[in-house]
């Protein structure tokens, strides 16, 4: 299993929980609101993944892709 798989799964969970929370807190269940929250939730999940991947590489919890065995030298 790749080391980034748990991070990707946690980003999906963050997206679902964040979107659900925003929908619940908004109280409006109109289709336009649901679509907007789904789009914004996807963006938030992607940004969360990128930031956490950067932080984990900075803390050496994930391998650096530029020095891995598949990196072209």
N, CA, C and O of each residue as an XYZ file, in Angstrom:
292
protein
N       0.843     -1.174      0.000
C       0.000      0.000      0.000
C       0.891      1.241      0.000
O       1.879      1.305      0.732
N       0.540      2.207     -0.813
C       1.297      3.452     -0.889
C       1.122      4.249      0.404
O       0.069      4.181      1.039
N       2.145      4.999      0.792
C       2.037      5.752      2.050
C       1.021      6.887      1.999
O       0.615      7.380      3.051
N       0.596      7.319      0.812
C      -0.356      8.422      0.731
C      -1.809      7.961      0.745
O      -2.706      8.802      0.802
N      -2.073      6.663      0.695
C      -3.453      6.156      0.676
C      -4.226      6.573      1.936
O      -5.346      7.065      1.802
N      -3.688      6.401      3.147
C      -4.441      6.865      4.332
C      -4.707      8.364      4.302
O      -5.755      8.817      4.763
N      -3.767      9.137      3.764
C      -3.954     10.578      3.661
C      -5.077     10.908      2.675
O      -5.868     11.817      2.926
N      -5.154     10.192      1.578
C      -6.228     10.411      0.594
C      -7.582     10.027      1.182
O      -8.572     10.728      0.970
N      -7.630      8.928      1.912
C      -8.888      8.519      2.541
C      -9.331      9.522      3.604
O     -10.521      9.800      3.746
N      -8.372     10.059      4.345
C      -8.741     11.056      5.350
C      -9.186     12.363      4.695
O     -10.016     13.077      5.257
N      -8.650     12.690      3.518
C      -9.101     13.881      2.794
C     -10.534     13.693      2.304
O     -11.319     14.642      2.312
N     -10.880     12.484      1.881
C     -12.258     12.190      1.470
C     -13.191     12.314      2.674
O     -14.271     12.897      2.572
N     -12.771     11.764      3.810
C     -13.587     11.862      5.018
C     -13.752     13.320      5.443
O     -14.838     13.726      5.855
N     -12.682     14.109      5.346
C     -12.770     15.532      5.666
C     -13.764     16.225      4.754
O     -14.565     17.038      5.216
N     -13.725     15.915      3.464
C     -14.638     16.529      2.497
C     -16.089     16.217      2.834
O     -16.938     17.109      2.831
N     -16.371     14.958      3.121
C     -17.740     14.550      3.427
C     -18.224     15.186      4.729
O     -19.341     15.698      4.799
N     -17.382     15.150      5.752
C     -17.777     15.722      7.038
C     -17.932     17.237      6.956
O     -18.878     17.788      7.520
N     -17.025     17.919      6.266
C     -17.109     19.370      6.141
C     -18.354     19.771      5.364
O     -19.072     20.686      5.769
N     -18.615     19.089      4.244
C     -19.799     19.414      3.442
C     -21.084     19.141      4.220
O     -22.020     19.940      4.186
N     -21.120     18.013      4.919
C     -22.288     17.688      5.726
C     -22.519     18.692      6.839
O     -23.655     19.085      7.107
N     -21.439     19.107      7.487
C     -21.553     20.087      8.556
C     -22.070     21.417      8.025
O     -22.944     22.031      8.636
N     -21.536     21.865      6.894
C     -21.973     23.133      6.313
C     -23.439     23.069      5.872
O     -24.179     24.043      6.011
N     -23.844     21.932      5.348
C     -25.232     21.755      4.942
C     -26.146     21.761      6.161
O     -27.215     22.371      6.136
N     -25.729     21.087      7.221
C     -26.530     21.025      8.435
C     -26.616     22.395      9.108
O     -27.682     22.791      9.580
N     -25.503     23.110      9.152
C     -25.491     24.423      9.795
C     -26.256     25.457      8.974
O     -26.823     26.392      9.538
N     -26.279     25.302      7.653
C     -26.992     26.248      6.807
C     -28.491     26.112      6.928
O     -29.214     27.107      6.873
N     -28.963     24.900      7.090
C     -30.384     24.658      7.274
C     -31.209     24.728      5.999
O     -32.404     24.435      6.031
N     -30.611     25.103      4.891
C     -31.341     25.198      3.632
C     -30.942     24.022      2.747
O     -29.754     23.766      2.547
N     -31.928     23.310      2.218
C     -31.657     22.120      1.426
C     -32.078     22.303     -0.029
O     -32.578     21.370     -0.656
N     -31.877     23.496     -0.561
C     -32.186     23.754     -1.958
C     -31.090     23.142     -2.831
O     -29.934     23.067     -2.414
N     -31.453     22.703     -4.051
C     -30.457     22.063     -4.916
C     -29.233     22.940     -5.207
O     -28.115     22.428     -5.263
N     -29.422     24.222     -5.389
C     -28.284     25.100     -5.677
C     -27.311     25.148     -4.502
O     -26.095     25.141     -4.697
N     -27.843     25.197     -3.297
C     -26.997     25.222     -2.100
C     -26.220     23.919     -1.970
O     -25.035     23.931     -1.635
N     -26.877     22.801     -2.232
C     -26.217     21.499     -2.137
C     -25.095     21.389     -3.160
O     -24.020     20.877     -2.845
N     -25.332     21.863     -4.384
C     -24.297     21.808     -5.423
C     -23.123     22.703     -5.062
O     -21.968     22.301     -5.206
N     -23.407     23.909     -4.597
C     -22.332     24.829     -4.214
C     -21.518     24.250     -3.062
O     -20.289     24.319     -3.081
N     -22.179     23.684     -2.068
C     -21.459     23.101     -0.942
C     -20.646     21.876     -1.367
O     -19.568     21.634     -0.824
N     -21.149     21.104     -2.325
C     -20.387     19.959     -2.821
C     -19.118     20.424     -3.534
O     -18.053     19.831     -3.362
N     -19.231     21.476     -4.327
C     -18.063     22.006     -5.042
C     -17.051     22.595     -4.062
O     -15.857     22.304     -4.142
N     -17.534     23.424     -3.139
C     -16.642     24.044     -2.168
C     -16.037     22.983     -1.243
O     -14.872     23.093     -0.859
N     -16.808     21.972     -0.887
C     -16.284     20.884     -0.064
C     -15.192     20.108     -0.776
O     -14.212     19.703     -0.151
N     -15.348     19.895     -2.077
C     -14.313     19.212     -2.853
C     -13.028     20.036     -2.900
O     -11.929     19.498     -2.769
N     -13.179     21.328     -3.085
C     -12.005     22.208     -3.088
C     -11.337     22.204     -1.715
O     -10.111     22.143     -1.620
N     -12.133     22.268     -0.659
C     -11.575     22.256      0.701
C     -10.849     20.931      0.981
O      -9.777     20.927      1.586
N     -11.431     19.818      0.543
C     -10.782     18.524      0.730
C      -9.472     18.418     -0.030
O      -8.495     17.876      0.486
N      -9.444     18.934     -1.257
C      -8.220     18.910     -2.054
C      -7.138     19.767     -1.407
O      -5.984     19.351     -1.305
N      -7.519     20.963     -0.973
C      -6.544     21.833     -0.311
C      -6.056     21.221      0.995
O      -4.876     21.337      1.327
N      -6.942     20.574      1.738
C      -6.549     19.910      2.985
C      -5.532     18.810      2.695
O      -4.542     18.669      3.414
N      -5.776     18.034      1.642
C      -4.852     16.970      1.255
C      -3.478     17.542      0.908
O      -2.455     17.034      1.367
N      -3.459     18.602      0.093
C      -2.176     19.194     -0.325
C      -1.401     19.758      0.872
O      -0.189     19.564      0.974
N      -2.091     20.448      1.767
C      -1.417     21.034      2.925
C      -0.906     19.947      3.865
O       0.219     20.035      4.357
N      -1.719     18.926      4.120
C      -1.294     17.856      5.016
C      -0.148     17.046      4.404
O       0.759     16.622      5.120
N      -0.182     16.830      3.096
C       0.915     16.114      2.442
C       2.205     16.919      2.572
O       3.265     16.348      2.829
N       2.126     18.238      2.396
C       3.302     19.088      2.540
C       3.823     19.045      3.983
O       5.029     18.940      4.210
N       2.903     19.128      4.952
C       3.309     19.088      6.368
C       3.937     17.746      6.729
O       4.952     17.706      7.425
N       3.350     16.657      6.270
C       3.887     15.340      6.587
C       5.254     15.119      5.945
O       6.118     14.478      6.544
N       5.459     15.632      4.754
C       6.784     15.526      4.127
C       7.790     16.399      4.864
O       8.955     16.025      4.998
N       7.354     17.548      5.338
C       8.232     18.432      6.096
C       8.674     17.765      7.401
O       9.807     17.953      7.845
N       7.769     16.978      8.016
C       8.081     16.268      9.256
C       8.700     14.898      8.995
O       8.951     14.143      9.934
N       8.949     14.572      7.717
C       9.539     13.291      7.299
C       8.662     12.091      7.649
O       9.174     11.006      7.927
N       7.344     12.282      7.635
C       6.422     11.176      7.845
C       6.014     10.530      6.520
O       5.496      9.413      6.498
N       6.250     11.239      5.424
C       6.029     10.704      4.081
C       7.343     10.792      3.315
O       8.124     11.719      3.530
N       7.594      9.832      2.421
C       8.837      9.910      1.651
C       8.801     11.075      0.669
O       7.741     11.437      0.157
N       9.948     11.647      0.417
C      10.076     12.722     -0.561
C      10.078     12.092     -1.945
O      10.920     11.242     -2.233
N       9.162     12.488     -2.797
C       9.029     11.874     -4.112
C      10.225     12.177     -5.024
O      10.473     11.429     -5.969
N      10.958     13.242     -4.765
C      12.090     13.577     -5.626
C      13.307     12.693     -5.347
O      14.239     12.664     -6.150
N      13.315     11.970     -4.217
C      14.466     11.124     -3.897
C      14.096      9.637     -3.887
O      14.906      8.803     -3.483
N      12.892      9.303     -4.326
C      12.448      7.913     -4.317
C      13.104      7.100     -5.418
O      13.801      7.660     -6.264
N      12.892      5.773     -5.424
C      13.516      4.904     -6.425
C      13.016      5.156     -7.836
O      13.702      4.811     -8.799
N      11.825      5.755     -7.985
C      11.296      5.985     -9.327
C      11.654      7.363     -9.859
O      11.242      7.721    -10.963
N      12.406      8.135     -9.104
C      12.766      9.494     -9.538
C      13.836      9.404    -10.633
O      14.782      8.623    -10.528
N      13.671     10.204    -11.669
C      14.644     10.254    -12.750
C      15.808     11.150    -12.336
O      15.599     12.283    -11.901
N      17.022     10.647    -12.470
C      18.208     11.427    -12.077
C      18.906     11.917    -13.301
O      19.929     12.594    -13.199
